Amino acid sequence: MIRDNLSVHLIARPHGEPNLENFSFVKSACPPVPPGGLIYETMFLSVDPYLRGRMNDVKSYVPPFQLGAPIESGFVGKVLESENEKFKSGDLVFGMGPWSHFTATDGKNLSRLPPEFPPSHWLGVLGMPGLTAFVGLFDIGQAKRDETVVVSAAAGAVGSLVVQLAKQTGCKVVGIAGGKAKCDYVKNDLRADFVIDYKNENVLKSLVERVPDGVDVYFDNVGGEILSAVLSHLKDHARISLCGMISEYNAKEPPPGPNLRPLLSKKASIRGFIVSEHWERRAAFVAEVAPRVMAGEITCREDVINGLENAPAALFRVLSGKNFGKQIVKVDAL
Ligand SMILES: NC(=O)c1ccc[n+]([C@@H]2O[C@H](COP(=O)([O-])OP(=O)(O)OC[C@H]3O[C@@H](n4cnc5c(N)ncnc54)[C@H](OP(=O)(O)O)[C@@H]3O)[C@@H](O)[C@H]2O)c1
């Protein structure tokens, strides 16, 4: 069966903030099922900050997107036709795939979704952002009961789970987020002990007021000035889990680095990590977190935008802080 397809391609690399001129919407015919493969229809796309890095032509931990080729991200889809013995028509699958309505694939890198949760959860709280929170807080940050944990972008996909896991471990938690609505959510729904609205407060001053004894673990999602502020208020042997630098992703020039002297005087350690090197922790993560999501002990907020044609705008939302929760695109069929 011939299907009219639509895909979102990268056609120009952004310098600074991306805009619609960096993308094109390409119509084509979806190829037939490859021998031994399958065709799936995309249901949900994950929109993540790291996609901005892949729009640059620089060597990184993931290769750049190619000009004239579709953007790719995590997705959940439904199998429409299959010659692959592992999948049948109607199966829900997830993996990495193009921003397209339909995709023909050999199916090698797809997994079948367990039926218990809303499918989009496998892109957020139970997916890559959730695993990032788990690995970054416990393996990298070594957070323990009674310690003080600070997390930035605390209302977002990664940060919101960091707040809740740290609280449920018995830590004192400070969430940093932009604006009253997000701070209220972090305090009232995620149950952080304290919040700091970095858009309306002096972060260092507020941090010193909220937790005068200092910080044991800083889970850094943003870099820049907020990282500099938290570095000035560490406890001895603090750990900084360097997860993301979203304040710098659209920067045209490398910004000046923070002053590292506090790391020396506090005998602190700082460690970057990339979640894709920690997939072996996925089973432990799902075993620990999925039952708590099922029991309603962990809450997750998803910010869902409808329509494949709105996927670039969804990325702009994440990069400008307009998303409130895990940014997802619900892809409508043609
Ligand atoms: N190391 C890894 O393997 C790994 C894996 C996944 C994600 N990450 C990183 O984790 C971070 C969070 O990712 P996510 O998927 O959970 O996104 P998210 O938090 O759901 O969305 C991004 C949030 O970042 C905040 N932000 C944007 N610009 C900012 C700025 N200039 N200063 C401070 N905050 C800003 C915004 O929240 P506010 O409105 O509160 O500003 C925005 O909502 C990102 O840096 C991402 O690259 C790393």
The ligand as a Tripos MOL2 file, in Angstrom:
@<TRIPOS>MOLECULE
LIG
   48    52     1     0     0
SMALL
NO_CHARGES

@<TRIPOS>ATOM
      1 N1         23.5660   14.4130   30.1320 N.am      1 LIG1
      2 C1         22.5780   13.7760   29.5100 C.2       1 LIG1
      3 O1         22.7140   12.6290   29.0700 O.2       1 LIG1
      4 C2         21.2490   14.4630   29.3720 C.ar      1 LIG1
      5 C3         20.1120   13.7430   29.0350 C.ar      1 LIG1
      6 C4         18.8760   14.4290   28.9790 C.ar      1 LIG1
      7 C5         18.8370   15.8030   29.2020 C.ar      1 LIG1
      8 N2         19.9980   16.4590   29.4770 N.ar      1 LIG1
      9 C6         19.9950   17.8910   29.7700 C.3       1 LIG1
     10 O2         19.1430   18.1160   30.8690 O.3       1 LIG1
     11 C7         18.6090   19.4310   30.7820 C.3       1 LIG1
     12 C8         17.0990   19.3600   30.9380 C.3       1 LIG1
     13 O3         16.5600   18.6110   29.8580 O.3       1 LIG1
     14 P1         14.9980   18.2650   29.8080 P.3       1 LIG1
     15 O4         14.8010   17.3640   28.6630 O.co2     1 LIG1
     16 O5         14.5550   17.8670   31.1620 O.co2     1 LIG1
     17 O6         14.3770   19.6750   29.4060 O.3       1 LIG1
     18 P2         13.2740   20.4930   30.2400 P.3       1 LIG1
     19 O7         13.8490   20.8110   31.5740 O.co2     1 LIG1
     20 O8         11.9790   19.7880   30.1660 O.co2     1 LIG1
     21 O9         13.1470   21.8040   29.3620 O.3       1 LIG1
     22 C9         14.2010   22.6930   29.3310 C.3       1 LIG1
     23 C10        14.0520   23.7690   30.4330 C.3       1 LIG1
     24 O10        15.2990   24.4290   30.5870 O.3       1 LIG1
     25 C11        15.0610   25.6810   31.1570 C.3       1 LIG1
     26 N3         15.8580   26.7060   30.4820 N.ar      1 LIG1
     27 C12        15.8260   27.0630   29.1850 C.ar      1 LIG1
     28 N4         16.6890   28.0730   28.9640 N.ar      1 LIG1
     29 C13        17.2520   28.3680   30.1580 C.ar      1 LIG1
     30 C14        18.2110   29.3150   30.5910 C.ar      1 LIG1
     31 N5         18.7670   30.1870   29.7250 N.pl3     1 LIG1
     32 N6         18.5630   29.3250   31.9040 N.ar      1 LIG1
     33 C15        18.0130   28.4610   32.7760 C.ar      1 LIG1
     34 N7         17.0880   27.5230   32.4290 N.ar      1 LIG1
     35 C16        16.7150   27.4920   31.1360 C.ar      1 LIG1
     36 C17        13.5750   25.9880   30.9560 C.3       1 LIG1
     37 O11        12.9500   25.9260   32.2350 O.3       1 LIG1
     38 P3         12.7230   27.2970   33.0810 P.3       1 LIG1
     39 O12        11.4380   27.8600   32.5720 O.co2     1 LIG1
     40 O13        12.6700   26.8290   34.4760 O.co2     1 LIG1
     41 O14        13.8550   28.1830   32.7590 O.co2     1 LIG1
     42 C18        13.0940   24.8690   30.0710 C.3       1 LIG1
     43 O15        11.7510   24.5400   30.3200 O.3       1 LIG1
     44 C19        19.0720   20.0030   29.4440 C.3       1 LIG1
     45 O16        20.2080   20.7910   29.6480 O.3       1 LIG1
     46 C20        19.4430   18.7660   28.6500 C.3       1 LIG1
     47 O17        20.3770   19.0220   27.6480 O.3       1 LIG1
     48 C21        21.1880   15.8210   29.5650 C.ar      1 LIG1
@<TRIPOS>BOND
     1     1     2 1
     2     2     3 2
     3     2     4 1
     4     4     5 ar
     5     4    48 ar
     6     5     6 ar
     7     6     7 ar
     8     7     8 ar
     9     8     9 1
    10     8    48 ar
    11     9    10 1
    12     9    46 1
    13    10    11 1
    14    11    12 1
    15    11    44 1
    16    12    13 1
    17    13    14 1
    18    14    15 2
    19    14    16 1
    20    14    17 1
    21    17    18 1
    22    18    19 2
    23    18    20 1
    24    18    21 1
    25    21    22 1
    26    22    23 1
    27    23    24 1
    28    23    42 1
    29    24    25 1
    30    25    26 1
    31    25    36 1
    32    26    27 ar
    33    26    35 ar
    34    27    28 ar
    35    28    29 ar
    36    29    30 ar
    37    29    35 ar
    38    30    31 1
    39    30    32 ar
    40    32    33 ar
    41    33    34 ar
    42    34    35 ar
    43    36    37 1
    44    36    42 1
    45    37    38 1
    46    38    39 2
    47    38    40 1
    48    38    41 1
    49    42    43 1
    50    44    45 1
    51    44    46 1
    52    46    47 1
@<TRIPOS>SUBSTRUCTURE
     1 LIG1         1 GROUP 0 **** ****
